[in-house]
Amino acid sequence: MSLLEAIRFAHDSSTLVKALSTQRHEASEFYAIVYAIKNQLSLNCNFIVKFIRQQTNMTIHTLVRAAVS
């Protein structure tokens, strides 16, 4: 059950990131939330939203640990 939930979460996260990077404007609750997120992100240009596979996260984590030590 945990794996199934993790897969669903990853899919939803990927879908959200794709929606944030498009210019689609649909009349749905999902796109109303996407529009609100885009508005908040536009207030601070230091935020970047990306979907990164877990393997990439582990590589970055390892590099950061090596840099700190």
C-alpha positions in Angstrom: 0.0 0.0 0.0 2.9 2.4 0.8 4.5 1.8 -2.6 1.2 2.4 -4.4 0.7 5.6 -2.5 4.2 6.7 -3.3 3.7 6.0 -7.0 0.5 8.0 -7.0 2.2 10.9 -5.2 5.0 10.9 -7.7 2.6 10.9 -10.6 0.6 13.7 -9.1 3.8 15.7 -8.4 4.8 15.2 -12.0 1.4 16.3 -13.3 1.5 19.4 -11.1 5.0 20.4 -12.3 3.9 20.0 -15.9 0.8 22.1 -15.3 2.9 24.8 -13.8 5.1 25.0 -16.8 2.3 25.3 -19.4 0.1 28.2 -20.3 -3.1 26.2 -20.3 -6.1 27.9 -18.7 -8.9 25.5 -18.1 -11.9 26.0 -16.0 -11.4 23.4 -13.3 -10.6 23.3 -9.6 -7.1 21.9 -10.4 -6.2 24.7 -12.7 -7.6 27.3 -10.3 -5.0 25.9 -7.8 -2.3 25.9 -10.5 -3.1 29.6 -11.2 -2.9 30.5 -7.5 0.5 28.7 -7.2 1.8 30.5 -10.3 0.7 33.9 -8.8 2.5 33.1 -5.5 5.6 32.0 -7.4 5.6 35.2 -9.5 6.0 37.2 -6.3 9.4 35.7 -5.6 11.7 35.0 -8.5 14.0 32.8 -6.3 11.6 29.9 -6.4 11.9 27.2 -9.1 9.6 24.2 -9.4 11.0 21.1 -11.0 10.2 17.4 -10.9 13.4 15.5 -10.3 13.6 11.8 -10.2 14.8 10.2 -6.9 18.1 9.0 -8.4 19.0 12.6 -9.2 18.2 13.6 -5.7 20.5 11.0 -4.3 23.3 12.2 -6.6 22.9 15.8 -5.4 22.6 14.7 -1.8 25.9 12.8 -2.1 27.6 15.8 -3.8 26.4 18.1 -1.1 27.6 15.8 1.7 31.0 15.6 0.0 31.3 19.3 -0.4 30.4 20.0 3.3 32.9 17.5 4.6 
